[in-house]
Amino acid sequence: MTNDINFIFLDPVSKMKEKSIKIVLVISLLVNLLILVFFGKTMYSESKKIGKHISADHKTVGKTSDYKFFNGNEFNLQGKFSKEQEFSRLPLEYKNTVRPQVWKLSRNSSGISIRFRTNSSDIAVKWKLSNFREYHNMTRICASGLDLYCLVNGMWQYVNSGIPKDHENEQILISGMDTISKDFRLYLPLYDGIKNIEIGIQREAEILGSTDDFIAKKPIVFYGTSITQGGSASRPGLAYPSIISRNLNIETINLGFSGNGLFEKTVGEVLCDIDAAMYVIDCVPNSSPEVIKRNALAFIKQIRDCKPNVPILFVESIIREHSYFQKMDKNVFEGLFYIQSQNDELRSVYDKAIAVGIDNLYYLPSSGLIGYDHEGTVDGTHLNDLGMMRIAGKIEEKIRMILKNYGEREK
Protein backbone atom coordinates (compact mmCIF):
# COMPACT_ATOMS: atom_id res chain seq x y z
CA MET A 1 0.00 0.00 0.00
CA THR A 2 2.82 2.35 0.87
CA ASN A 3 4.61 1.70 -2.42
CA ASP A 4 1.49 2.47 -4.39
CA ILE A 5 1.05 5.80 -2.64
CA ASN A 6 4.69 6.76 -3.26
CA PHE A 7 4.23 5.94 -6.95
CA ILE A 8 1.26 8.29 -7.33
CA PHE A 9 2.38 11.24 -5.17
CA LEU A 10 5.79 12.52 -6.25
CA ASP A 11 8.32 13.75 -3.74
CA PRO A 12 9.51 17.42 -3.88
CA VAL A 13 12.63 16.58 -5.89
CA SER A 14 10.55 14.83 -8.59
CA LYS A 15 8.22 17.81 -8.76
CA MET A 16 11.16 20.13 -9.43
CA LYS A 17 12.41 17.85 -12.21
CA GLU A 18 8.96 17.78 -13.83
CA LYS A 19 8.76 21.57 -13.74
CA SER A 20 12.20 21.90 -15.30
CA ILE A 21 11.26 19.52 -18.12
CA LYS A 22 8.14 21.57 -18.92
CA ILE A 23 10.17 24.79 -19.04
CA VAL A 24 12.69 23.20 -21.42
CA LEU A 25 9.88 21.94 -23.68
CA VAL A 26 8.28 25.40 -23.88
CA ILE A 27 11.62 27.06 -24.71
CA SER A 28 12.30 24.39 -27.36
CA LEU A 29 8.92 24.98 -28.99
CA LEU A 30 9.52 28.76 -29.07
CA VAL A 31 12.97 28.31 -30.65
CA ASN A 32 11.57 25.93 -33.31
CA LEU A 33 8.79 28.41 -34.11
CA LEU A 34 11.30 31.24 -34.59
CA ILE A 35 13.41 29.03 -36.87
CA LEU A 36 10.37 28.12 -38.98
CA VAL A 37 9.36 31.77 -39.39
CA PHE A 38 12.90 32.80 -40.38
CA PHE A 39 13.45 30.00 -42.87
CA GLY A 40 9.92 30.35 -44.23
CA LYS A 41 10.65 33.95 -45.21
CA THR A 42 13.98 32.94 -46.69
CA MET A 43 12.43 30.14 -48.73
CA TYR A 44 9.68 32.46 -50.01
CA SER A 45 12.32 35.01 -51.03
CA GLU A 46 14.34 32.33 -52.78
CA SER A 47 11.24 30.99 -54.56
CA LYS A 48 10.61 34.46 -55.99
CA LYS A 49 14.19 34.54 -57.25
CA ILE A 50 13.78 31.10 -58.78
CA GLY A 51 10.57 32.24 -60.53
CA LYS A 52 12.38 35.18 -62.07
CA HIS A 53 15.25 32.94 -63.10
CA ILE A 54 12.89 30.55 -64.87
CA SER A 55 11.26 33.42 -66.76
CA ALA A 56 14.65 34.64 -67.92
CA ASP A 57 15.64 31.15 -69.05
CA HIS A 58 12.51 30.92 -71.18
CA LYS A 59 13.11 34.40 -72.62
CA THR A 60 9.63 35.65 -71.83
CA VAL A 61 11.18 38.77 -70.35
CA GLY A 62 14.51 40.49 -70.78
CA LYS A 63 16.35 43.61 -71.87
CA THR A 64 15.71 44.69 -75.45
CA SER A 65 18.24 47.53 -75.56
CA ASP A 66 20.72 45.44 -77.55
CA TYR A 67 18.35 45.03 -80.50
CA LYS A 68 17.50 47.21 -83.48
CA PHE A 69 13.77 47.80 -83.93
CA PHE A 70 11.57 48.27 -87.02
CA ASN A 71 8.06 49.67 -87.26
CA GLY A 72 5.50 46.95 -87.92
CA ASN A 73 4.03 48.96 -90.78
CA GLU A 74 7.21 48.40 -92.77
CA PHE A 75 6.30 44.74 -93.30
CA ASN A 76 3.56 42.74 -94.96
CA LEU A 77 0.25 43.15 -93.10
CA GLN A 78 -2.24 40.33 -93.55
CA GLY A 79 -5.90 40.23 -92.55
CA LYS A 80 -6.85 43.78 -93.56
CA PHE A 81 -8.10 45.14 -96.85
CA SER A 82 -6.98 48.77 -96.71
CA LYS A 83 -3.53 50.29 -97.23
CA GLU A 84 -3.81 52.65 -94.28
CA GLN A 85 -0.79 52.70 -92.00
CA GLU A 86 -2.57 51.42 -88.93
CA PHE A 87 -3.61 48.14 -87.35
CA SER A 88 -7.41 48.50 -87.41
CA ARG A 89 -9.88 46.43 -89.40
CA LEU A 90 -11.97 49.14 -91.06
CA PRO A 91 -10.41 52.11 -92.87
CA LEU A 92 -11.31 55.67 -91.86
CA GLU A 93 -13.76 56.14 -94.74
CA TYR A 94 -16.30 53.90 -92.96
CA LYS A 95 -16.32 55.80 -89.67
CA ASN A 96 -19.59 57.57 -90.48
CA THR A 97 -21.04 54.58 -92.36
CA VAL A 98 -21.23 51.89 -89.69
CA ARG A 99 -22.81 52.32 -86.26
CA PRO A 100 -20.50 53.83 -83.59
CA GLN A 101 -20.28 50.55 -81.68
CA VAL A 102 -19.23 48.65 -84.80
CA TRP A 103 -16.68 51.34 -85.57
CA LYS A 104 -15.28 51.14 -82.04
CA LEU A 105 -14.93 47.36 -82.30
CA SER A 106 -13.26 47.70 -85.69
CA ARG A 107 -10.36 49.42 -83.89
CA ASN A 108 -9.52 46.01 -82.39
CA SER A 109 -6.86 44.25 -84.45
CA SER A 110 -8.45 40.78 -84.53
CA GLY A 111 -7.16 38.62 -87.38
CA ILE A 112 -4.42 41.03 -88.44
CA SER A 113 -0.90 39.65 -88.58
CA ILE A 114 2.54 40.92 -89.56
CA ARG A 115 4.61 38.69 -91.82
CA PHE A 116 8.36 39.07 -92.00
CA ARG A 117 11.56 37.15 -92.72
CA THR A 118 14.74 37.35 -90.66
CA ASN A 119 18.00 35.53 -89.96
CA SER A 120 18.19 36.88 -86.41
CA SER A 121 18.65 34.30 -83.68
CA ASP A 122 16.52 36.50 -81.38
CA ILE A 123 13.19 38.22 -81.96
CA ALA A 124 11.91 40.93 -79.63
CA VAL A 125 8.80 43.08 -79.82
CA LYS A 126 7.51 46.34 -78.38
CA TRP A 127 3.80 47.11 -78.56
CA LYS A 128 1.58 49.93 -77.31
CA LEU A 129 -2.08 49.16 -76.65
CA SER A 130 -5.16 51.35 -76.97
CA ASN A 131 -7.05 50.01 -73.95
CA PHE A 132 -5.49 47.17 -71.93
CA ARG A 133 -8.62 46.17 -70.05
CA GLU A 134 -9.44 42.96 -68.22
CA TYR A 135 -12.17 40.57 -69.43
CA HIS A 136 -13.87 38.08 -67.15
CA ASN A 137 -13.94 35.32 -69.76
CA MET A 138 -10.66 35.60 -71.66
CA THR A 139 -6.94 35.73 -71.02
CA ARG A 140 -4.78 38.84 -71.25
CA ILE A 141 -2.90 37.19 -74.12
CA CYS A 142 -6.15 36.71 -76.05
CA ALA A 143 -7.35 40.26 -75.53
CA SER A 144 -4.13 42.28 -75.68
CA GLY A 145 -1.24 39.92 -76.41
CA LEU A 146 0.65 38.67 -79.43
CA ASP A 147 1.30 35.29 -81.05
CA LEU A 148 4.45 34.40 -83.00
CA TYR A 149 4.40 31.60 -85.59
CA CYS A 150 7.20 30.28 -87.80
CA LEU A 151 6.87 28.58 -91.19
CA VAL A 152 8.31 25.07 -90.81
CA ASN A 153 8.18 22.62 -93.74
CA GLY A 154 5.29 24.53 -95.27
CA MET A 155 3.24 24.61 -92.04
CA TRP A 156 2.84 27.41 -89.52
CA GLN A 157 4.19 26.33 -86.14
CA TYR A 158 3.48 28.23 -82.92
CA VAL A 159 6.59 29.72 -81.26
CA ASN A 160 5.62 31.90 -78.31
CA SER A 161 3.23 34.60 -77.09
CA GLY A 162 3.73 38.20 -76.06
CA ILE A 163 2.21 38.62 -72.61
CA PRO A 164 0.94 42.16 -71.92
CA LYS A 165 1.64 43.79 -68.58
CA ASP A 166 0.38 47.32 -69.25
CA HIS A 167 -0.43 49.74 -72.07
CA GLU A 168 3.22 49.70 -73.17
CA ASN A 169 5.03 46.36 -73.37
CA GLU A 170 8.31 44.88 -74.54
CA GLN A 171 9.41 41.29 -74.59
CA ILE A 172 11.93 38.89 -76.10
CA LEU A 173 9.74 36.29 -77.80
CA ILE A 174 12.49 33.85 -78.81
CA SER A 175 16.28 33.66 -78.59
CA GLY A 176 19.06 31.23 -79.38
CA MET A 177 17.81 30.17 -82.82
CA ASP A 178 20.15 29.36 -85.69
CA THR A 179 20.79 32.15 -88.20
CA ILE A 180 19.11 30.56 -91.22
CA SER A 181 16.49 32.97 -92.60
CA LYS A 182 12.97 32.04 -91.53
CA ASP A 183 9.44 33.30 -92.25
CA PHE A 184 7.45 34.51 -89.24
CA ARG A 185 3.90 35.62 -88.65
CA LEU A 186 3.01 37.81 -85.68
CA TYR A 187 -0.70 37.88 -84.76
CA LEU A 188 -2.05 41.03 -83.12
CA PRO A 189 -4.55 41.27 -80.21
CA LEU A 190 -8.14 40.07 -80.63
CA TYR A 191 -9.89 42.52 -78.29
CA ASP A 192 -7.56 45.52 -78.17
CA GLY A 193 -6.10 48.06 -80.55
CA ILE A 194 -2.45 48.57 -81.43
CA LYS A 195 -1.19 52.14 -81.37
CA ASN A 196 2.34 51.15 -82.29
CA ILE A 197 4.34 47.95 -82.70
CA GLU A 198 8.03 47.38 -83.37
CA ILE A 199 9.91 44.18 -84.16
CA GLY A 200 13.43 43.85 -82.79
CA ILE A 201 16.31 41.74 -84.10
CA GLN A 202 20.02 41.43 -83.37
CA ARG A 203 22.07 44.32 -84.71
CA GLU A 204 24.06 42.19 -87.16
CA ALA A 205 20.95 40.46 -88.54
CA GLU A 206 18.62 41.39 -91.42
CA ILE A 207 14.84 41.58 -91.67
CA LEU A 208 12.41 42.11 -94.51
CA GLY A 209 8.73 41.71 -95.29
CA SER A 210 8.18 38.26 -96.78
CA THR A 211 5.88 37.87 -99.75
CA ASP A 212 2.48 36.17 -99.66
CA ASP A 213 2.30 32.60 -100.88
CA PHE A 214 -1.47 32.19 -100.55
CA ILE A 215 -3.09 29.69 -102.90
CA ALA A 216 -5.79 32.28 -103.73
CA LYS A 217 -5.33 35.91 -104.70
CA LYS A 218 -8.48 37.00 -102.87
CA PRO A 219 -9.29 36.68 -99.15
CA ILE A 220 -12.16 34.97 -97.38
CA VAL A 221 -14.16 37.53 -95.40
CA PHE A 222 -15.82 36.54 -92.11
CA TYR A 223 -18.65 38.67 -90.74
CA GLY A 224 -20.00 37.69 -87.35
CA THR A 225 -20.06 37.98 -83.57
CA SER A 226 -17.74 37.78 -80.57
CA ILE A 227 -17.04 34.14 -81.41
CA THR A 228 -15.88 35.17 -84.89
CA GLN A 229 -13.78 37.97 -83.38
CA GLY A 230 -12.02 35.35 -81.27
CA GLY A 231 -13.73 35.18 -77.88
CA SER A 232 -12.48 33.32 -75.92
CA ALA A 233 -9.45 31.63 -77.45
CA SER A 234 -6.44 31.50 -75.15
CA ARG A 235 -4.32 33.49 -77.62
CA PRO A 236 -4.72 35.49 -80.87
CA GLY A 237 -3.60 32.81 -83.34
CA LEU A 238 -6.42 30.50 -82.22
CA ALA A 239 -9.39 32.59 -83.38
CA TYR A 240 -11.14 30.26 -85.81
CA PRO A 241 -10.76 32.44 -88.96
CA SER A 242 -6.99 32.51 -88.31
CA ILE A 243 -6.86 28.73 -87.88
CA ILE A 244 -8.65 28.36 -91.22
CA SER A 245 -6.24 30.82 -92.84
CA ARG A 246 -3.22 28.76 -91.79
CA ASN A 247 -4.80 25.42 -92.69
CA LEU A 248 -5.96 26.52 -96.15
CA ASN A 249 -3.12 28.95 -96.82
CA ILE A 250 -5.68 31.63 -97.72
CA GLU A 251 -5.83 35.14 -96.33
CA THR A 252 -8.82 35.76 -94.07
CA ILE A 253 -10.31 39.09 -92.99
CA ASN A 254 -11.99 39.00 -89.59
CA LEU A 255 -15.02 41.28 -89.33
CA GLY A 256 -16.38 39.72 -86.16
CA PHE A 257 -17.93 42.47 -84.02
CA SER A 258 -18.63 41.36 -80.46
CA GLY A 259 -22.37 41.60 -79.71
CA ASN A 260 -23.00 43.32 -83.05
CA GLY A 261 -23.41 40.67 -85.73
CA LEU A 262 -26.78 41.86 -87.02
CA PHE A 263 -26.84 41.39 -90.83
CA GLU A 264 -26.56 45.17 -91.18
CA LYS A 265 -26.77 47.01 -94.47
CA THR A 266 -23.93 49.33 -93.44
CA VAL A 267 -21.60 46.37 -92.90
CA GLY A 268 -22.87 44.97 -96.18
CA GLU A 269 -21.49 48.12 -97.83
CA VAL A 270 -18.08 47.26 -96.40
CA LEU A 271 -18.30 43.68 -97.70
CA CYS A 272 -19.24 44.95 -101.14
CA ASP A 273 -16.03 46.99 -101.25
CA ILE A 274 -13.81 43.98 -100.53
CA ASP A 275 -12.65 41.89 -103.47
CA ALA A 276 -13.29 38.56 -101.77
CA ALA A 277 -12.99 34.91 -102.74
CA MET A 278 -16.07 34.19 -100.59
CA TYR A 279 -18.01 35.42 -97.56
CA VAL A 280 -18.72 33.50 -94.36
CA ILE A 281 -21.67 35.00 -92.43
CA ASP A 282 -21.85 33.91 -88.77
CA CYS A 283 -24.23 36.48 -87.27
CA VAL A 284 -27.02 34.35 -85.84
CA PRO A 285 -25.85 34.29 -82.17
CA ASN A 286 -26.36 38.08 -81.90
CA SER A 287 -29.55 38.33 -83.94
CA SER A 288 -33.04 37.68 -82.62
CA PRO A 289 -35.44 35.77 -84.89
CA GLU A 290 -37.11 39.11 -85.64
CA VAL A 291 -33.81 40.74 -86.64
CA ILE A 292 -32.95 37.78 -88.88
CA LYS A 293 -36.36 37.96 -90.53
CA ARG A 294 -36.08 41.72 -91.03
CA ASN A 295 -32.43 41.99 -92.13
CA ALA A 296 -31.03 38.74 -93.50
CA LEU A 297 -32.81 38.45 -96.86
CA ALA A 298 -32.15 42.10 -97.66
CA PHE A 299 -28.52 41.53 -96.69
CA ILE A 300 -28.25 38.55 -99.07
CA LYS A 301 -29.74 40.58 -101.93
CA GLN A 302 -27.39 43.47 -101.17
CA ILE A 303 -24.29 41.26 -101.41
CA ARG A 304 -25.58 39.46 -104.46
CA ASP A 305 -26.25 42.76 -106.25
CA CYS A 306 -22.67 43.94 -105.76
CA LYS A 307 -21.03 40.50 -106.03
CA PRO A 308 -23.12 38.43 -108.47
CA ASN A 309 -21.05 35.24 -108.29
CA VAL A 310 -19.05 35.26 -105.05
CA PRO A 311 -20.04 32.32 -102.78
CA ILE A 312 -21.76 33.12 -99.49
CA LEU A 313 -21.78 30.61 -96.62
CA PHE A 314 -24.29 31.05 -93.76
CA VAL A 315 -23.50 29.42 -90.41
CA GLU A 316 -26.11 28.60 -87.77
CA SER A 317 -25.64 29.49 -84.10
CA ILE A 318 -24.11 26.97 -81.76
CA ILE A 319 -26.36 25.78 -78.94
CA ARG A 320 -25.15 27.38 -75.72
CA GLU A 321 -24.37 24.87 -73.00
CA HIS A 322 -26.85 26.20 -70.44
CA SER A 323 -29.53 26.22 -73.15
CA TYR A 324 -29.79 22.44 -73.03
CA PHE A 325 -31.32 22.87 -69.57
CA GLN A 326 -33.67 25.74 -70.53
CA LYS A 327 -36.31 24.03 -72.63
CA MET A 328 -39.61 25.25 -71.22
CA ASP A 329 -40.17 28.68 -72.76
CA LYS A 330 -39.25 29.63 -76.33
CA ASN A 331 -39.20 33.30 -75.30
CA VAL A 332 -36.32 32.80 -72.84
CA PHE A 333 -33.36 34.61 -74.41
CA GLU A 334 -30.61 32.09 -75.25
CA GLY A 335 -32.85 29.21 -74.16
CA LEU A 336 -32.90 26.09 -76.31
CA PHE A 337 -36.12 26.91 -78.17
CA TYR A 338 -35.02 30.54 -78.65
CA ILE A 339 -31.76 29.47 -80.33
CA GLN A 340 -33.60 26.90 -82.40
CA SER A 341 -35.99 29.63 -83.55
CA GLN A 342 -32.98 31.78 -84.52
CA ASN A 343 -31.58 28.95 -86.61
CA ASP A 344 -35.00 28.11 -88.05
CA GLU A 345 -35.44 31.72 -89.15
CA LEU A 346 -32.04 31.72 -90.85
CA ARG A 347 -32.96 28.51 -92.66
CA SER A 348 -36.26 30.06 -93.74
CA VAL A 349 -34.50 33.11 -95.13
CA TYR A 350 -31.97 30.92 -96.92
CA ASP A 351 -34.74 28.84 -98.51
CA LYS A 352 -36.53 32.00 -99.64
CA ALA A 353 -33.35 33.31 -101.24
CA ILE A 354 -32.88 30.05 -103.12
CA ALA A 355 -36.54 30.11 -104.17
CA VAL A 356 -36.22 33.56 -105.76
CA GLY A 357 -33.23 32.43 -107.77
CA ILE A 358 -30.27 33.71 -105.75
CA ASP A 359 -27.43 31.38 -106.64
CA ASN A 360 -24.18 30.25 -105.03
CA LEU A 361 -25.48 30.30 -101.46
CA TYR A 362 -24.40 27.66 -98.94
CA TYR A 363 -25.57 26.64 -95.50
CA LEU A 364 -23.90 25.03 -92.46
CA PRO A 365 -26.18 23.68 -89.68
CA SER A 366 -25.19 23.91 -86.02
CA SER A 367 -25.02 20.16 -85.41
CA GLY A 368 -21.53 19.19 -84.26
CA LEU A 369 -19.99 22.61 -84.85
CA ILE A 370 -18.09 22.40 -81.56
CA GLY A 371 -18.45 18.66 -80.96
CA TYR A 372 -20.89 16.68 -78.85
CA ASP A 373 -19.10 16.39 -75.50
CA HIS A 374 -20.09 19.87 -74.22
CA GLU A 375 -16.45 20.81 -73.54
CA GLY A 376 -15.95 23.42 -76.27
CA THR A 377 -16.65 26.65 -74.39
CA VAL A 378 -15.19 28.86 -71.67
CA ASP A 379 -18.46 30.15 -70.25
CA GLY A 380 -21.12 28.11 -72.03
CA THR A 381 -21.19 30.54 -74.97
CA HIS A 382 -17.72 31.68 -76.04
CA LEU A 383 -15.36 29.08 -77.40
CA ASN A 384 -12.22 27.75 -75.76
CA ASP A 385 -9.34 26.47 -77.89
CA LEU A 386 -11.02 23.08 -78.33
CA GLY A 387 -14.20 24.75 -79.55
CA MET A 388 -12.24 27.02 -81.89
CA MET A 389 -10.41 24.07 -83.43
CA ARG A 390 -13.65 22.17 -83.92
CA ILE A 391 -15.65 24.98 -85.49
CA ALA A 392 -12.67 25.84 -87.68
CA GLY A 393 -12.59 22.24 -88.91
CA LYS A 394 -16.30 22.20 -89.77
CA ILE A 395 -16.23 25.53 -91.58
CA GLU A 396 -12.94 24.70 -93.31
CA GLU A 397 -14.40 21.47 -94.67
CA LYS A 398 -17.33 23.40 -96.12
CA ILE A 399 -15.05 26.10 -97.57
CA ARG A 400 -12.92 23.51 -99.34
CA MET A 401 -16.01 22.08 -100.98
CA ILE A 402 -17.36 25.51 -101.95
CA LEU A 403 -14.11 26.81 -103.44
CA LYS A 404 -13.65 23.60 -105.40
CA ASN A 405 -17.19 23.89 -106.73
CA TYR A 406 -16.74 27.62 -107.41
CA GLY A 407 -13.46 26.99 -109.23
CA GLU A 408 -15.11 24.39 -111.45
CA ARG A 409 -17.92 26.85 -112.28
CA GLU A 410 -15.40 29.52 -113.21
CA LYS A 411 -13.61 27.24 -115.74
Secondary structure, DSSP 8 states (H G I E B T S, - for coil): -HHHHHHHS--HHHHHHHHHHHHHHHHHHHHHHHHHHHHHHHHHHHHHHHHHHHHHHTTSS---TTEEEEEGGGSEEES-----SSS-SS-GGGTTTS-HHHHHHHTS-TT-EEEEEE--S-EEEEEEES-----TTS-HHHHH-EEEEEEETTEEEEEEEE---SSEEEEEEE-S--SS-EEEEEE--SSS-EEEEEEEEETT--EE------SSSS-EEEEE-HHHHTTT-SSGGGSHHHHHHHHHT--EEEEE-TT-----HHHHHHHHTS--SEEEEE-GGG--HHHHHHHHHHHHHHHHHH-SS--EEEE-----GGGGG--S-TTSTTSHHHHHHHHHHHHHHHHHHHHTT--SEEEE-STTTT-SSS-SBSSSSSB-HHHHHHHHHHHHHHHHHHHHHHHHHH-
